[in-house]
């Protein structure tokens, strides 16, 4: 029986369980012998304000992570994939991290439409905040545009993985992405680290305590490189003690290149862009 944990997405009740791989399957899937308690740290782009701090923590603790890239507005009125950030992304490539697409303009799926089309709303780019109708081919191009830009910046190749903004997907959307060679990656329920939640209701100490108590081996963790709505920065205030605390408990951090569900795709030929 193929592995298929179900990861719960908080934002999309219609598809609250998205195929990602089952807890039992995770336990049965053979992780490398040197890592009995793997977790998979992933970051989505954001305003990039904490990106240098994230990199410092990862380097200090000898961690490799997986990044999902969109061209989002930054604190410096640029964008996360502009030339200012090209050296930062090159450094992540040199560190051995793994990269996937987050759609170029951070395009949220809203609902399926007839004739295989989708109602979407980008939160970045020239049409930010506007509803649009995408064909399957247009959605695929939104995924591939990040891969093209990543290659322009770094000379490296992005893995055939993507994460839909907000985790909003439908079976039809996943099928369309798969048809152009991209496999969706969500996150584990316990892996939602809460860095996009409001600071007044979810202070850093609460988020840290929750993560340390609830994260389990095999979980895919989700954080961002800067969230506009959070006043009290999550990194490094939570990231540093979280990493240290998990490592002290015998957890090790791996990229999706080592994940039993995704490693075959990371190793596979990248779709033509």
N, C-alpha and C positions, 0 to 999 in steps of 0.2 A: 504494500500500500504506500503510495507516494506521500511524502511529508506535506503538510499544509496547515501550519498554525493559523488560527484566526485572530487577527489583530483588530481591536475595537477602535474605531475612529470616533472621536468625541463630537465632530462637527456634522456628521452626515447620518441622520437617523435612518434614512432609507436604505443605506448600505453600511450600517453600523459595524458589521463584521466583514472585513475585507481579507481575502485569502492571502496569508503571509507565511504560514507554517504553524502546526499545533504544538502545544506544550509537550504533549507526549512524544510527538515526532522529534521535537528539539532534543529531548532527553535521549531518544534512541539514535539520533544522528551522531555519527562519530566525529567529535572535535579532535583536533590534534592532541596527541598524548601529553604534550607539554602544557596543555591548558585545559584543566578539568572544569573550570568555571568561567567560560568566555562571556563577555558582553561586547556589544558592537556600538561604539560611539559614532553618532552621525550628527552633522550640522547642516542646517539650511542657511542660505545667505540671509542677510537682513541689512540694517543700516551700516554694518561693518565697524561700528564704534568699539566693539570688544574683540575684534578679530586679532589684533596683535597680542592681547592678553591671553586669548584662547591658544594661540600658537605657542606662547611662552610656557603655559601649563603643559601642553602636549609634549613639548620638547623636554621639559624638566623631568617628566615622568615616563619618557620614552614610549609614548603612545602614538599609534597610527590611527587615523580616523577616516571616515567617509564623508565627503562633502557633496551636497546637492546645490547646484548653481543656477541662480536666476539673476537677471540684470536689474537689481533693485536700487532705489534711491538711497544715497548714503548721507551721513551727517555733514559731509563736505560739499553737498549739492552736486556730487557726481553720481556715479553708479558703481555697483559692486563688481562689474566686469569691465570697467574702463581702464585706461592705461595706468592710472595711479595705482591700481590694485594688481596689475600684471606681475610685478616682482613678488608680491605676497603669494600669489597663486603658484608662481614658479618655485618658490621656496617650499610650498606644500608638496609639489611634485617631487622635488629633490628629497623630501623627507620620506617618501614612499606611501603617501596617502592615496586614497581611491576617490574617484569623482563620478558623479552622475548629474543628470539634468533635473532642474526644478521648473522647467519651461522658461523661456527667455524673458517674457514680460510678466512672470509670476501669474499665470492664467488660471483662475479658479473655474472649475466645472460647476455649472449650476443645475442643468438638467439635460436629459436626452431629448432630441427633437426628431420628427419624422425624417425619413430618407437618410438615416445614418449621420445626422448632424447634431451639434451640441450647442446649447446656450452657455456662454462663458463670460467671465468678466476679469480682465487683467487688472492687477493692482499696481503695475509699473508700465513704463513706456508711454508712447503718445496717446494711447487710448485708455489710460488708467482710469478705472472707475466706471467705464462705459460697458454696457452689455453688448456682446457681439455674437454672431452665429458662425461657428466654425464647421467646416467639413472635417472628416477624419484626416484628410491630407493636410489641412491647415493645422490641426492639433499636432500631428506628427512633426510638422515643420517647426512648431513652437518648441517642441522637445529638442529637435536637432539643432536649432539655432544656438542654444547654449553650448552644445558640443562643438559647433563650428567656432564660436568665439573662444572657447577654452583652448582649442588647438591653435588659434591665432595668437593667443597670449603666451602660451607655454610650449608649443610644439609637441605636447603630449596628447594622448588619445583618451577621451572620456569612455568609461565603461557603458555598456548598453543597458543602463539602469536609469529610472526616473522616479521622482516623488511628486505626486500631484499636490499643488499648494492646498494647505488645509487638510490634506488627506481625502479631499472630495473626489470620489470616483463613482463610476457605474460599471456594470459588466460590459456594456457597449464601449465605454471609453477605454477600459483595459484591453479589450479585444482590438480596438483601433491602434493602440500603442504597440501591442504585441505584433500586429501585422507589419509595422515598420521597424520591428526588431528591438523594442524597448520593454523591459520588465519592471513592473511597479514595485517599489519598496515602501512599506509603511513603517510603523513602529509598534513596539509592544505596549500594552496598557500600562505596565509598571515603568516603561521606558520614557513616558511623557514627563519630562523634567520640569515643566511648568514655567520656563523662563519667559513665556509670552503672557502670563497671567498678571493682573495688577498687583503692584507691590503692597498696597495698603491691606489687601485681603490675603495675600499669599507672600509674606515676608520671606527673605532668603533662608532664614533658619528653619522655617516650616518646610520649605521645599527640600532643603538638604536632609532633614530628618525623615521626611516621607520617602525620598529616594533611597536612602541607606537602609530603611526598614523593608522596602518593598521590591527592590530590584532582585531578579533571580537570574541564574545562569541561562544563557541563550537569549536574553533580552536585547532588543535593538533600542538604543537610547536616542532621544531626539532633543536637540537644543538648536539655538540660532546664533548667528554672528552679530546680533544686535536687534532689539525689538523696540519700536517707537513707543509703545504703550506702557513699557515698564520703566518706572522712574529710578528704582534701585537696581543697578546693573547686576545681572546674574553671574557674570564672569568678571573676575575670577572668584568672587565671594563664595559662590556655591560650587563652581567647577573644581577648584583646587582641593577643598576638603572632601568633596565627593570622590574624586579620583583616588586620593590618598586613602580614604576610608574603605573603598571597594578593594583596592590593592591589598590593604592590611587584612582583609577578610578572605584573601585568596582568589579574588577575581582577577582576570587578565583582560586587556582590551585588544580587540582584533578589528580588522576592517571587513567589509562585506566580501572581499576576495577570499576570506576564510570561512564565511558563513555557509553552512551545509545547503541552504536553499538557493544561494546566489553565486557561490564561487564558480559554478560552471558557466554562468553568464559573464562574469567578469573576465574569465579566461577565453571566452568565445570571441570570434572576430567582431569588430565594431561595425554597426550598420553604416552603409555609405551615406554621407551627409551632403 
